[in-house]
């Protein structure tokens, strides 16, 4: 039978889900393309850990530590084999270790059953949004600028997040209260508010203690949940403010966690602490974590047992304290931030800085700071920066769900050496000076 040439299947993009055409989903691809095209450029774009602390042999040591732990607890060789090779429970097999770690590091006491182990924090975000946002009347509010992962996840679910503008000094409850009133006036139900309270991505801002208490009080009064995403605490120098979850007395906070920044980014192990009580129509009660597990069973089925084993081994080796693994890394990132701020001062001295229209914030920790510039910091400007000056950064406009940040850039200091910072900021200064003259 002769084969007949047929036209290949062709799909119309307009007939796919609207999220695939959302610019938010293209932002990281554009940054990756620029980085690949200019490999010799100094890049302040990637918000990932410095890889000088990683050793390949450590992986095997961590996994062995966990396997020994299972044997010490009476697991048979067959059970240990299944723990590594089989799918494992959807909710995760290291929930007890994560709960113990939260008690040690964050003074947060939760039952293991309230923990769901996820494929990175991104899955924890997705599962939580899918469970909480039941229909178009449910509103998700986000502190803006915000992490693109929350915006992207929301739009994949057909949800347009409502931005709550963050001031130069960070989040203020008064702004959220006004946004809540506006949503209710539109006939919508504010369901959740997403925030990175510590050394935020992208702004670097940290919520004050007073605002943390005010936020929890507001959540009680206005009946919504707080989605707390705080991956930069343990990789920041000095004593940290208490997490929202550790202050939570009425189960208003869903804590979204990750070991990507603190232990092992390639493992892709995150978690959600969801201890809110869910009441069924027949009166039976369970936890929100149980509902997240149901959704996960239809998304990723489970989190890699091998990845969980490596993370568990690290926690066990430090007696449950992830912070113990980050004493050196927190010092490194703190020094990188200080070096960047010092170099900015050197390259943009006063009074010329003000005349040029450049200013920046001074975070005490985390990976990021923001820099205001006197020209549109868009993709075209980024391409010129990489091509002509050999320096890459991230447009802050990527992080504003409803517009903003057009004259600001995000600098990430985590992946750079001191030499990179010295040279990179010098290149950045030359670019900003040239671009400012070009835009006059």
Secondary structure by P-SEA (a helix, b strand, c coil): cbbbbbccbbbbcccccccccccccaaaaaaaaaaaacccccccccccccccccccaaaaaaaaaaaaaaaaacccaaaaaaaccccccccccaaaaaaaaaaaccccccccccccccccaaaaaaaaaaaccccccbbbbbcccccaaaaaaaaaacbbbbbcccccccccaaaaaaaaaaaaaaccccccccccccccccccbbbcaaaaaaaaaaaaaabbbbbccccccccccccccccccccccccccbbbbbcccccccccbbbbbbccbbbbccccccccaaaaaaaaaaaccccccaaaaaaaaaaaaaaccccccccaaaaaaaaaaaaaaaaaaaaacccaaaaaabbbbbbbccccbbbbbccccccaaaaaaaaacccbbbbcccccccccccccbbbbbcccccaaaaaaaaaaaaaaaaaaaaaac
